[in-house]
Amino acid sequence: TRIVPFSVIEPVRNNPDLAARVDIVGVACEQGEGASFAKEWGVPTSFSSYEELLADPTVEAVYNVLPIEMRSHWTVRALLAGK
């Protein structure tokens, strides 16, 4: 969650073209800090697991910032979930 504000949230909010086309609808964090992160950054939904995020039909795409050793697994899972 350390890089998400600077790699996703702020660029979307600060770019009118992106802001018109991208809605940040949620954040997933399995370490229990997702709710506080979502509140601090104005993200409407906090998911307590990656599975929960992938199962949500309102999530159309996923920006995966997981550690490299987890990234491939969850990227494939996101693709299989149609994200």
C-alpha positions in Angstrom: 0.0 0.0 0.0 3.0 2.3 0.3 3.3 3.1 -3.4 -0.4 3.0 -4.4 -1.1 6.7 -3.5 1.7 7.9 -5.7 1.4 5.3 -8.5 -2.4 5.2 -8.9 -4.5 7.5 -6.7 -2.7 10.8 -7.1 -2.1 10.5 -10.8 -5.8 9.7 -11.4 -7.0 12.5 -9.2 -4.5 15.0 -10.7 -5.2 14.2 -14.3 -8.6 15.3 -15.6 -8.5 12.9 -18.6 -7.7 9.9 -16.3 -10.2 11.0 -13.7 -13.0 11.1 -16.3 -12.2 7.5 -17.3 -11.0 5.7 -14.1 -12.9 5.1 -10.9 -10.8 3.7 -8.0 -13.5 1.5 -6.4 -11.5 -0.4 -3.8 -8.3 -1.6 -2.2 -7.5 -5.1 -0.9 -5.1 -5.7 1.9 -4.8 -9.0 3.8 -2.6 -7.5 6.6 -5.5 -5.7 8.2 -4.6 -2.1 7.1 -6.9 -1.9 4.1 -9.8 -0.1 6.0 -7.6 2.6 7.4 -5.8 3.1 4.0 -9.2 3.3 2.2 -10.4 5.9 4.7 -7.3 8.0 4.5 -7.2 8.1 0.7 -11.0 8.3 0.1 -11.3 4.9 -1.6 -14.9 3.7 -1.2 -14.3 0.0 -0.5 -11.8 -2.0 1.5 -11.6 -5.7 0.8 -10.2 -8.0 3.5 -8.8 -10.5 0.9 -7.7 -10.6 -2.7 -10.3 -13.2 -3.4 -13.0 -10.9 -2.2 -11.8 -8.1 -4.5 -11.7 -10.4 -7.5 -15.2 -11.7 -6.8 -16.7 -8.2 -6.8 -18.5 -7.5 -10.1 -17.9 -3.7 -9.7 -14.2 -4.3 -10.0 -13.3 -4.2 -13.7 -9.5 -4.1 -13.5 -6.8 -4.6 -11.0 -3.6 -2.7 -10.4 -1.3 -5.3 -8.8 1.4 -3.8 -6.5 2.0 -7.0 -4.5 5.6 -8.1 -3.8 7.2 -9.8 -6.8 7.0 -13.3 -5.3 3.1 -12.9 -5.1 2.5 -10.8 -8.2 2.4 -13.5 -10.9 0.0 -15.7 -9.0 -2.5 -12.9 -8.3 -2.2 -11.4 -11.8 -3.2 -14.8 -13.2 -6.0 -15.1 -10.7 -7.2 -11.6 -11.7 -7.1 -12.5 -15.4 -9.0 -15.7 -14.8 -11.6 -13.6 -12.9 -12.1 -11.5 -16.0 -10.3 -8.4 -14.6 
